[in-house]
Amino acid sequence: MSYKYGMAAINLEMSDTVPRTEYSAEFHWELVKKVTGIEVSASSPQAERDAATDAFIKAWDYCLVWDINPYGEWFQGKHSSMGRATYAAEGVDFNDDVYRLFQDPEDVYTYDMYEAYGSRDISKLTEDFSRHYRGDAARFPDAVAMTGIYVTCMSGLIELLGWDTLLAAAGIDSRAFGDFTNRYAEWILQYFRGLARCDAPVVMVHDDIVWTDGAFIHPDFYRQYIFPNYQKLFQPLHEAGKKILFTSDGNYTQFIDDIAACGVNAFVMEPLTDMAYIAEKYGKTHAFVGNADTRVLLTGDKADIEAEVRRCMDIGKKYPGFIMAVGNHIPPNTPVDSALYYDEIYRKLAKR
C-alpha cells in the first residue's frame, strides 16, 4: 500500500494513514539486522547489502525512495573536492582528498561552462534519466520511484568551487558571481530538458541553498540569480506534467514563498525549516515531507522521541500531502532501540 499512499500524498489525496519515508536508515546496518533478521554489515558484499536494504525499506514501509541520477561524470573531473568526514558505518565514506578547481576566486568570473564541459545530447540524457528511474521502480515496486538532479544551481556551484572559493567569489564581486551563476544555470538546463522527457512522473530537484542559520549570501542574491533560474529550469518539467519534489538541507524558511512561486509540488526539509509555516500556508496545495529531528533519536529518551513524533503529526496529519520522515537522516550512530521506538510511535500515530 506504500506506493498508493505515496502517490496519494503527492497528489494531495487524503489517505487513511500518514505515509512515511526515511533517509539513511536503510544503511544503518545494526538497525537493518534487527528489523530484517539479515546478517549484514558495511563490509558485506554489495549484493547482500542491497538485499538487506530492500528488505528494510519494505519492512519500514517507505512510501517513496528519495533518489537522484548520479552526477559524478557530469563535470568530467573538473571540479573541486572538499573531502568527506565519516558518516557511514565503519567510516567507508571517509575522503581526505581535498583540492580546488580555482586557486584565484576571480577566475570564476570568466569560466565558460560550455567550453569546459561541452553540450549534451538531450535524447541520451533522457534515456539516462529513464534508465535510472526504471531501475528504482523495478527495485522498489512498493514505493514511489523517481530520478532527479542534485546539482540544480547552488549545489552545482558548491560542487564546482567548494565553499572557500564560492564565498570568496560571491563576496568580491556579487554581480560577476551572479553572471557565473546564470551561465551555470544555462548549462545545467540541458539536464532539466532531459529530465522533463524521461519516463518518471515524479522527479527530485535538490539544491542546498542555505546553512543551518539560513542564507549564506545576501537574500537579494538568491532573488536575483537563484530563483529566476529555478523558473527557467523548472519550466520544461512543468510543461511535461512532472511532479516536482524540492529538497534543501539547512533552514530555508525565509525562502519558502520564493520556492513555492517557482512551481514545486512538494517541500522536503530538515527540522530546521519551519514545517508549521509550510503546512499552514501550503498544506492544501503542496505535499511536504519531514521533519522529525534525528538529534532527539540520538540523545533523547522515549518520552522525547514520542513528543517529537507527535509534534510532526500535530502539524501535518490533517493535510493530505504530509509524509512523515526524520528530516536529517537516521545515521548509523543512532541507538537501535531509539530508532525502533521511533518506528513504533510512528505506527501508533499514523492512522488518521
HELIX and SHEET records of a PDB file:
HELIX    1   1 SER A    2  ILE A   10  1                                   9    
HELIX    2   2 ALA A   25  PHE A   27  5                                   3    
HELIX    3   3 TRP A   29  THR A   36  1                                   8    
HELIX    4   4 GLN A   46  ALA A   59  1                                  14    
HELIX    5   5 ALA A   89  GLY A   91  5                                   3    
HELIX    6   6 PRO A  105  THR A  110  5                                   6    
HELIX    7   7 MET A  113  TYR A  117  1                                   5    
HELIX    8   8 ILE A  122  ARG A  139  1                                  18    
HELIX    9   9 MET A  154  ILE A  172  1                                  19    
HELIX   10  10 SER A  174  ARG A  197  1                                  24    
HELIX   11  11 PRO A  219  PHE A  221  1                                   3    
HELIX   12  12 TYR A  222  ILE A  226  3                                   5    
HELIX   13  13 PHE A  227  GLU A  239  1                                  13    
HELIX   14  14 THR A  253  PHE A  255  5                                   3    
HELIX   15  15 ILE A  256  ALA A  261  1                                   6    
HELIX   16  16 MET A  275  TYR A  282  1                                   8    
HELIX   17  17 THR A  294  THR A  299  1                                   6    
HELIX   18  18 LYS A  302  GLY A  316  1                                  15    
HELIX   19  19 VAL A  336  LEU A  349  1                                  14    
SHEET    1   A 2 SER A  81  ARG A  84  0                                        
SHEET    2   A 2 ASN A  95  TYR A  99 -1                                        
SHEET    1   B 6 THR A 147  ILE A 149  0                                        
SHEET    2   B 6 VAL A 202  HIS A 206  1                                        
SHEET    3   B 6 LYS A 243  THR A 247  1                                        
SHEET    4   B 6 ALA A 266  VAL A 268  1                                        
SHEET    5   B 6 ALA A 287  ALA A 292  1                                        
SHEET    6   B 6 PHE A 322  VAL A 326  1                                        
END                                                                             
